[in-house]
Amino acid sequence: MIEIEHLNVWICAGAREVHAVRDVSLALEPGAHLAIIGESGSGKSTLLLAMLGLLPPTAEVSGRLVVDGVDVLQGPEAEFNALRWRRAAMVFQASSNPFSPVRTIGRQLGAVLRFHGSTPVAARGRVEDLLAMVRLPTSVAAAYPHQLSGGMRQRAVIALALACAPKILLADEPTTALDPIVQAEIVELLFSLSAQLGLTLVLVSHDLQLVSHMTGDLAVMQAGEMVACGAVGELMARPTHVHLRDLITALPRFELTEAP
């Protein structure tokens, strides 16, 4: 489903060039779940953007990157348009950005569906199904983005990503600026939907605590390199890289004590 071989990404910012992704290789089968963690600047979001060919024009890329049969580095733009949203979709980091503030959630979901060929009647029915899928009431269709809480907006963003029934879902820091309880709910929703719909899920996060109990694989990035990759439980029990050991050591630990 996703094949990456010796991927390198350089981002040019004026006279400065940043080697954002360094020689990353990865293979994901259909239905696989992968969480990618790392601190800010480790290259995890850049890797995710590369999977959909969404890197800035100043980026230079080498290696091999194939997503659902499409060569993202060499294929024509027409193939990218067929890939994006219909076969692979992304949940972006800021929940307000994908939505216009002057149109209701229902109208914006419907516009995406009609753009991709749905009739108005079919689009209305699909909007109701999508809201139910992400556990939002149908009344949200008539609401404007600013009328929703952060958690509800992020659920609407997930509905937007699922609108065209993609086979691959990429989620870039989908819990940013949410409180811990809502963060856990959003992550649980993503994994639940992925299992239910048979999606290949790639989730980017800086929060090891949040993804440490998930099922699937875990990849750790540091300074653009993927320094560890394997099953979540195995890596958490037996970390294979010093950076992962440091991250595990830094996790908060809570102990119950009896009241005096």
Contacts in CASP RR format, 6 or more apart in sequence:
PFRMAT RR
TARGET T0000
AUTHOR 0000-0000-0000
METHOD contacts of the structure
MODEL  1
MIEIEHLNVWICAGAREVHAVRDVSLALEPGAHLAIIGESGSGKSTLLLA
MLGLLPPTAEVSGRLVVDGVDVLQGPEAEFNALRWRRAAMVFQASSNPFS
PVRTIGRQLGAVLRFHGSTPVAARGRVEDLLAMVRLPTSVAAAYPHQLSG
GMRQRAVIALALACAPKILLADEPTTALDPIVQAEIVELLFSLSAQLGLT
LVLVSHDLQLVSHMTGDLAVMQAGEMVACGAVGELMARPTHVHLRDLITA
LPRFELTEAP
1 28 0 8 1.000
1 29 0 8 1.000
1 30 0 8 1.000
1 31 0 8 1.000
1 32 0 8 1.000
1 67 0 8 1.000
1 68 0 8 1.000
1 167 0 8 1.000
1 168 0 8 1.000
1 200 0 8 1.000
2 26 0 8 1.000
2 27 0 8 1.000
2 28 0 8 1.000
2 51 0 8 1.000
2 66 0 8 1.000
2 67 0 8 1.000
2 68 0 8 1.000
2 168 0 8 1.000
2 200 0 8 1.000
2 202 0 8 1.000
3 26 0 8 1.000
3 27 0 8 1.000
3 28 0 8 1.000
3 64 0 8 1.000
3 65 0 8 1.000
3 66 0 8 1.000
4 24 0 8 1.000
4 25 0 8 1.000
4 26 0 8 1.000
4 27 0 8 1.000
4 64 0 8 1.000
4 65 0 8 1.000
4 66 0 8 1.000
5 25 0 8 1.000
5 63 0 8 1.000
5 64 0 8 1.000
5 65 0 8 1.000
6 23 0 8 1.000
6 24 0 8 1.000
6 25 0 8 1.000
6 62 0 8 1.000
6 63 0 8 1.000
6 64 0 8 1.000
7 21 0 8 1.000
7 23 0 8 1.000
7 24 0 8 1.000
7 25 0 8 1.000
7 47 0 8 1.000
7 50 0 8 1.000
7 61 0 8 1.000
7 62 0 8 1.000
7 63 0 8 1.000
7 64 0 8 1.000
7 65 0 8 1.000
8 19 0 8 1.000
8 21 0 8 1.000
8 22 0 8 1.000
8 23 0 8 1.000
8 24 0 8 1.000
8 61 0 8 1.000
8 62 0 8 1.000
8 63 0 8 1.000
9 19 0 8 1.000
9 20 0 8 1.000
9 21 0 8 1.000
9 46 0 8 1.000
9 47 0 8 1.000
9 50 0 8 1.000
9 55 0 8 1.000
9 59 0 8 1.000
9 60 0 8 1.000
9 61 0 8 1.000
10 17 0 8 1.000
10 18 0 8 1.000
10 19 0 8 1.000
10 20 0 8 1.000
10 59 0 8 1.000
10 60 0 8 1.000
10 61 0 8 1.000
11 17 0 8 1.000
11 18 0 8 1.000
11 20 0 8 1.000
11 46 0 8 1.000
11 55 0 8 1.000
11 56 0 8 1.000
11 58 0 8 1.000
11 59 0 8 1.000
12 18 0 8 1.000
12 58 0 8 1.000
12 59 0 8 1.000
12 60 0 8 1.000
13 58 0 8 1.000
19 224 0 8 1.000
20 41 0 8 1.000
20 43 0 8 1.000
20 46 0 8 1.000
20 224 0 8 1.000
21 43 0 8 1.000
21 46 0 8 1.000
21 47 0 8 1.000
21 50 0 8 1.000
21 224 0 8 1.000
22 223 0 8 1.000
22 224 0 8 1.000
22 225 0 8 1.000
23 225 0 8 1.000
24 47 0 8 1.000
24 224 0 8 1.000
24 225 0 8 1.000
24 226 0 8 1.000
25 226 0 8 1.000
26 34 0 8 1.000
26 219 0 8 1.000
26 226 0 8 1.000
26 229 0 8 1.000
28 34 0 8 1.000
28 200 0 8 1.000
28 202 0 8 1.000
29 200 0 8 1.000
30 167 0 8 1.000
30 198 0 8 1.000
30 200 0 8 1.000
31 194 0 8 1.000
31 198 0 8 1.000
31 199 0 8 1.000
31 200 0 8 1.000
31 201 0 8 1.000
32 200 0 8 1.000
32 201 0 8 1.000
32 216 0 8 1.000
32 217 0 8 1.000
33 191 0 8 1.000
33 194 0 8 1.000
33 200 0 8 1.000
33 201 0 8 1.000
33 203 0 8 1.000
33 214 0 8 1.000
33 215 0 8 1.000
33 216 0 8 1.000
33 217 0 8 1.000
34 201 0 8 1.000
34 202 0 8 1.000
34 203 0 8 1.000
34 216 0 8 1.000
34 217 0 8 1.000
34 218 0 8 1.000
34 219 0 8 1.000
35 203 0 8 1.000
35 204 0 8 1.000
35 205 0 8 1.000
35 211 0 8 1.000
35 214 0 8 1.000
35 216 0 8 1.000
35 217 0 8 1.000
35 218 0 8 1.000
35 219 0 8 1.000
35 232 0 8 1.000
36 44 0 8 1.000
36 47 0 8 1.000
36 48 0 8 1.000
36 202 0 8 1.000
36 203 0 8 1.000
36 204 0 8 1.000
36 205 0 8 1.000
36 218 0 8 1.000
36 219 0 8 1.000
36 220 0 8 1.000
36 221 0 8 1.000
37 44 0 8 1.000
37 204 0 8 1.000
37 205 0 8 1.000
37 206 0 8 1.000
37 207 0 8 1.000
37 208 0 8 1.000
37 211 0 8 1.000
37 218 0 8 1.000
37 219 0 8 1.000
37 220 0 8 1.000
37 221 0 8 1.000
37 247 0 8 1.000
38 44 0 8 1.000
38 205 0 8 1.000
38 206 0 8 1.000
38 220 0 8 1.000
38 221 0 8 1.000
38 222 0 8 1.000
38 247 0 8 1.000
39 206 0 8 1.000
39 222 0 8 1.000
40 206 0 8 1.000
41 224 0 8 1.000
42 221 0 8 1.000
42 222 0 8 1.000
42 223 0 8 1.000
42 224 0 8 1.000
43 221 0 8 1.000
43 224 0 8 1.000
44 204 0 8 1.000
44 221 0 8 1.000
45 93 0 8 1.000
45 172 0 8 1.000
45 173 0 8 1.000
45 204 0 8 1.000
46 55 0 8 1.000
46 224 0 8 1.000
47 204 0 8 1.000
47 221 0 8 1.000
48 90 0 8 1.000
48 170 0 8 1.000
48 172 0 8 1.000
48 202 0 8 1.000
48 204 0 8 1.000
49 55 0 8 1.000
49 172 0 8 1.000
50 61 0 8 1.000
50 65 0 8 1.000
50 72 0 8 1.000
51 65 0 8 1.000
51 67 0 8 1.000
51 72 0 8 1.000
51 88 0 8 1.000
51 170 0 8 1.000
51 202 0 8 1.000
52 67 0 8 1.000
52 72 0 8 1.000
52 80 0 8 1.000
52 83 0 8 1.000
52 84 0 8 1.000
52 88 0 8 1.000
52 90 0 8 1.000
52 170 0 8 1.000
53 72 0 8 1.000
53 80 0 8 1.000
54 90 0 8 1.000
55 61 0 8 1.000
61 73 0 8 1.000
63 73 0 8 1.000
64 71 0 8 1.000
64 73 0 8 1.000
65 71 0 8 1.000
65 72 0 8 1.000
65 73 0 8 1.000
66 72 0 8 1.000
67 83 0 8 1.000
67 87 0 8 1.000
67 88 0 8 1.000
67 168 0 8 1.000
68 83 0 8 1.000
68 87 0 8 1.000
68 88 0 8 1.000
68 167 0 8 1.000
68 168 0 8 1.000
70 79 0 8 1.000
70 80 0 8 1.000
70 82 0 8 1.000
70 83 0 8 1.000
70 87 0 8 1.000
71 79 0 8 1.000
72 80 0 8 1.000
72 83 0 8 1.000
85 112 0 8 1.000
85 116 0 8 1.000
85 161 0 8 1.000
85 163 0 8 1.000
85 164 0 8 1.000
85 166 0 8 1.000
86 116 0 8 1.000
86 164 0 8 1.000
86 165 0 8 1.000
86 166 0 8 1.000
87 166 0 8 1.000
87 167 0 8 1.000
87 168 0 8 1.000
88 166 0 8 1.000
88 167 0 8 1.000
88 168 0 8 1.000
88 169 0 8 1.000
88 170 0 8 1.000
89 161 0 8 1.000
89 162 0 8 1.000
89 163 0 8 1.000
89 164 0 8 1.000
89 166 0 8 1.000
89 168 0 8 1.000
89 169 0 8 1.000
89 170 0 8 1.000
90 161 0 8 1.000
90 169 0 8 1.000
90 170 0 8 1.000
90 171 0 8 1.000
90 172 0 8 1.000
91 154 0 8 1.000
91 157 0 8 1.000
91 158 0 8 1.000
91 161 0 8 1.000
91 169 0 8 1.000
91 170 0 8 1.000
91 171 0 8 1.000
91 172 0 8 1.000
91 174 0 8 1.000
91 190 0 8 1.000
92 98 0 8 1.000
92 157 0 8 1.000
92 172 0 8 1.000
93 172 0 8 1.000
93 173 0 8 1.000
93 174 0 8 1.000
93 176 0 8 1.000
94 176 0 8 1.000
94 177 0 8 1.000
95 150 0 8 1.000
95 151 0 8 1.000
95 153 0 8 1.000
95 154 0 8 1.000
95 156 0 8 1.000
95 157 0 8 1.000
95 177 0 8 1.000
96 145 0 8 1.000
96 153 0 8 1.000
98 157 0 8 1.000
98 160 0 8 1.000
99 105 0 8 1.000
99 108 0 8 1.000
99 145 0 8 1.000
99 153 0 8 1.000
99 156 0 8 1.000
99 157 0 8 1.000
99 160 0 8 1.000
100 108 0 8 1.000
100 145 0 8 1.000
101 144 0 8 1.000
101 145 0 8 1.000
101 146 0 8 1.000
102 144 0 8 1.000
103 111 0 8 1.000
103 144 0 8 1.000
104 141 0 8 1.000
104 142 0 8 1.000
104 143 0 8 1.000
104 144 0 8 1.000
105 140 0 8 1.000
105 141 0 8 1.000
105 142 0 8 1.000
105 143 0 8 1.000
105 144 0 8 1.000
105 145 0 8 1.000
105 148 0 8 1.000
105 156 0 8 1.000
106 127 0 8 1.000
106 140 0 8 1.000
106 141 0 8 1.000
106 142 0 8 1.000
108 160 0 8 1.000
109 123 0 8 1.000
109 126 0 8 1.000
109 127 0 8 1.000
109 130 0 8 1.000
109 141 0 8 1.000
109 156 0 8 1.000
109 159 0 8 1.000
109 160 0 8 1.000
109 163 0 8 1.000
110 118 0 8 1.000
110 123 0 8 1.000
110 124 0 8 1.000
110 126 0 8 1.000
110 127 0 8 1.000
110 163 0 8 1.000
112 160 0 8 1.000
112 163 0 8 1.000
112 164 0 8 1.000
113 122 0 8 1.000
113 123 0 8 1.000
113 126 0 8 1.000
113 127 0 8 1.000
113 163 0 8 1.000
113 164 0 8 1.000
114 120 0 8 1.000
114 123 0 8 1.000
116 163 0 8 1.000
116 164 0 8 1.000
118 126 0 8 1.000
126 163 0 8 1.000
127 141 0 8 1.000
128 138 0 8 1.000
128 141 0 8 1.000
130 159 0 8 1.000
130 162 0 8 1.000
130 163 0 8 1.000
131 137 0 8 1.000
131 138 0 8 1.000
131 140 0 8 1.000
131 141 0 8 1.000
131 156 0 8 1.000
131 159 0 8 1.000
132 138 0 8 1.000
133 159 0 8 1.000
133 162 0 8 1.000
133 193 0 8 1.000
134 155 0 8 1.000
134 156 0 8 1.000
134 158 0 8 1.000
134 159 0 8 1.000
134 162 0 8 1.000
134 189 0 8 1.000
134 193 0 8 1.000
135 155 0 8 1.000
135 189 0 8 1.000
136 152 0 8 1.000
136 155 0 8 1.000
136 156 0 8 1.000
136 159 0 8 1.000
140 148 0 8 1.000
140 152 0 8 1.000
140 156 0 8 1.000
145 153 0 8 1.000
145 156 0 8 1.000
148 156 0 8 1.000
150 177 0 8 1.000
150 178 0 8 1.000
150 182 0 8 1.000
151 178 0 8 1.000
151 182 0 8 1.000
151 185 0 8 1.000
151 186 0 8 1.000
154 174 0 8 1.000
154 175 0 8 1.000
154 178 0 8 1.000
154 182 0 8 1.000
154 186 0 8 1.000
155 186 0 8 1.000
155 189 0 8 1.000
157 174 0 8 1.000
158 174 0 8 1.000
158 186 0 8 1.000
158 189 0 8 1.000
158 190 0 8 1.000
158 193 0 8 1.000
161 169 0 8 1.000
162 169 0 8 1.000
162 193 0 8 1.000
162 197 0 8 1.000
165 197 0 8 1.000
166 199 0 8 1.000
167 198 0 8 1.000
167 199 0 8 1.000
167 200 0 8 1.000
168 199 0 8 1.000
168 200 0 8 1.000
168 201 0 8 1.000
168 202 0 8 1.000
169 190 0 8 1.000
169 193 0 8 1.000
169 194 0 8 1.000
169 199 0 8 1.000
169 200 0 8 1.000
169 201 0 8 1.000
169 202 0 8 1.000
170 202 0 8 1.000
170 204 0 8 1.000
171 190 0 8 1.000
171 201 0 8 1.000
171 202 0 8 1.000
171 203 0 8 1.000
171 204 0 8 1.000
172 204 0 8 1.000
173 204 0 8 1.000
173 205 0 8 1.000
173 206 0 8 1.000
174 186 0 8 1.000
174 187 0 8 1.000
174 190 0 8 1.000
174 203 0 8 1.000
175 182 0 8 1.000
175 183 0 8 1.000
175 186 0 8 1.000
175 187 0 8 1.000
175 205 0 8 1.000
175 207 0 8 1.000
175 210 0 8 1.000
178 186 0 8 1.000
183 207 0 8 1.000
183 210 0 8 1.000
184 210 0 8 1.000
187 203 0 8 1.000
187 210 0 8 1.000
187 211 0 8 1.000
187 214 0 8 1.000
190 201 0 8 1.000
190 203 0 8 1.000
191 201 0 8 1.000
191 214 0 8 1.000
191 215 0 8 1.000
193 199 0 8 1.000
194 200 0 8 1.000
194 201 0 8 1.000
203 211 0 8 1.000
203 214 0 8 1.000
205 211 0 8 1.000
208 247 0 8 1.000
208 248 0 8 1.000
208 251 0 8 1.000
209 251 0 8 1.000
209 252 0 8 1.000
211 218 0 8 1.000
211 232 0 8 1.000
212 232 0 8 1.000
212 236 0 8 1.000
212 251 0 8 1.000
213 232 0 8 1.000
214 232 0 8 1.000
215 232 0 8 1.000
216 231 0 8 1.000
216 232 0 8 1.000
217 229 0 8 1.000
217 230 0 8 1.000
217 231 0 8 1.000
217 232 0 8 1.000
218 228 0 8 1.000
218 229 0 8 1.000
218 230 0 8 1.000
218 231 0 8 1.000
218 232 0 8 1.000
218 233 0 8 1.000
218 235 0 8 1.000
218 236 0 8 1.000
219 226 0 8 1.000
219 228 0 8 1.000
219 229 0 8 1.000
219 230 0 8 1.000
220 226 0 8 1.000
220 227 0 8 1.000
220 228 0 8 1.000
220 229 0 8 1.000
220 235 0 8 1.000
220 241 0 8 1.000
220 243 0 8 1.000
220 244 0 8 1.000
220 247 0 8 1.000
221 227 0 8 1.000
222 243 0 8 1.000
227 241 0 8 1.000
227 243 0 8 1.000
227 244 0 8 1.000
228 235 0 8 1.000
228 239 0 8 1.000
228 240 0 8 1.000
228 241 0 8 1.000
228 243 0 8 1.000
228 244 0 8 1.000
235 244 0 8 1.000
236 248 0 8 1.000
239 245 0 8 1.000
239 248 0 8 1.000
END
